[in-house]
Amino acid sequence: MRNATEQFVYKLSEGDASMRDLLGGKGAGVAEMTKLGMPVPEGFTITTQACKSYLSGSNDISQEIRGQVLSSLSDLEEATGKRLGDGVNPLLVSVRSGAQVSMPGMMDTILNLGLNQEVVQAVISKTGNLRWAWDSYRRFIQMYSNVVMGVPEDVFEQRLSERKAERQVSGDNDLDAEDMEWLAHRFLDDYQQQEGHEFPTNPTTQLFESIKEVRANADTPQDARRSQELGAEGIGLCRTEHMFFQPDRIEAIRRMIVAADEEERQEALDALLPMQREDFTAMYEALGGRPMTVRLIDPPLHEFLPKTAQAVEALAKATGHTAEEIKDTADELTEVNPMLGHRGSRLAVTYPAIARMQTRAVVEAAIQVKRRHPDWSLAPEIMVPLVSEPAEFKYVKQIVEETANRVIKESGLPMYCSVGTMIETPRAALLAGDIAAGAEFFSFGTNDLTQMTFGLSRDDAGSFLQDYYDKGLLQEDPFSHLDQAGIGRLVEMAEKYGKRTRPNLKVGICGEHGGDPSSIEFCERVGLDYVSCSTYRVPVARLAAAQASLGRHAPERR
């Protein structure tokens, strides 16, 4: 592998925190933990360059990358003393997607890859735990089917519900080993019915198909069109930061971040403006007059900066700054806990020019499309992320409104731009009535709200939550199914307080819960107006909304 012209696969021991651009946020993080001597399981990371190679080619993994993956897999097998697919001492692996910037809703994980019926028997022989073995297999079938092949989760959830009803039990943990084996076989049948071929039993096939998976979100015109084809009634969350990672844009955003003064920062933003406007114009065109909620930039700015020495030197040359100055800027912006750091609305407070640029791009795009399609109903919706203080939202809203009103006035075209916020912190939920005095809509960001309310990291909790399920302390994964007793109570309370202040407040949720049938049923029951989910979860959301609202008005699917 090391003789390859470019290294596409790195052992955990070969990376560190400075390699985020190449290894992604999580790959760089786990490499740094390995470097510090922390107890990290063996593994390897496939680089972002490999992803670019895949996307720029025929959407297949090159032989060079395949060879490096297989070589790293062999090293992993040697280090663990186990072999993928072995009928005596099998190796099971997890495959996780990542990116330079970690954002809610974009991480898809496949656990226990390598399982098939022969390997299940080996696991039973080694552990003596029939239920755990068959439960792991049925979960793997479901994850692989949904994440890799796009089979709606509802297909499997329906099977699970039927079995629980047949057994007259309410929780998954009430089902025994026989039930789990039955479910695994039924899941295999369901997969074949959905896909027209048998579930792959070869672990190497499972591995490479999982590596190829690219879950689309509605942040590009292509995804917008696809979501409409699948029946969505609009886009409930367009994440503007996803638009910055194309080669011509990443340099512009980096120029803005390392700017020495406001004049230099504005020059960089002026360069970004037409790019963002072009993106939003294409999105509005793809939507055909349906609504779109655009979220202002959310991740902390240091996530966009280069980490490798080569990339730092290139930015230094492009901007006229020294490499040391760029490194100093990165050091100043780097945070210990970025999830709770300088992100969301806090960026607009510190850098209002960014919010002005993005607002201008959204509104100018809407105006352009409206001129082309006078019969379309276009009303831009701009969402302020991560708010926890009413005054904070009021400050950012004023920036957005002043910019939008100025652009609309200059155009001479009647148009209204509404401004709302994401409710992602418990404090925002508690103060929803005060925030609603200015916010025209709420979107509950249930991914972050779950993390902050539970005090759990979604990225790390998977390593121990199974203990909670096995011991009956939790019945379901709170990141897959909305915790109705806790998070649900916050949602209901915030909706009540918000509508008490603003009776016509539009309220919905966004995130992976928006594609979960039980969570959608909750949203319909408490009277939310819409749910927003990943593009390929739209069919599941539509079906769940219809089932939940029989005899009543269904919420929009966006």
FENTAHU-V782231 format. One record per run of one state. SS is the DSSP state (H for helix, E for strand, C for the rest). FROM is the first residue (numbers start at 1). TO is the last residue. If there is no record, write none. Layout:
# FENTAHU-V782231
{{SS:FROM:TO} {SS:FROM:TO}}
This chain:
# FENTAHU-V782231
{{C:1:8} {E:9:11} {H:12:14} {C:15:16} {H:17:35} {C:36:43} {E:44:46} {C:47:47} {H:48:56} {C:57:62} {H:63:80} {C:81:82} {E:83:84} {C:85:89} {E:90:91} {C:92:92} {E:93:96} {C:97:108} {E:109:113} {C:114:116} {H:117:127} {C:128:129} {H:130:147} {C:148:152} {H:153:167} {C:168:171} {H:172:174} {C:175:176} {H:177:195} {C:196:202} {H:203:212} {C:213:220} {H:221:229} {C:230:233} {E:234:239} {H:240:245} {C:246:246} {H:247:257} {C:258:261} {H:262:287} {C:288:290} {E:291:295} {C:296:300} {H:301:304} {C:305:308} {H:309:319} {C:320:322} {H:323:333} {C:334:337} {H:338:340} {C:341:344} {H:345:350} {C:351:351} {H:352:372} {C:373:380} {E:381:384} {C:385:389} {H:390:411} {C:412:417} {E:418:423} {C:424:425} {H:426:430} {C:431:431} {H:432:435} {C:436:440} {E:441:445} {H:446:454} {C:455:460} {H:461:463} {C:464:464} {H:465:470} {C:471:486} {H:487:501} {C:502:505} {E:506:510} {C:511:511} {H:512:515} {C:516:516} {H:517:526} {C:527:529} {E:530:532} {C:533:534} {H:535:548} {C:549:555} {E:556:557} {C:558:558}}
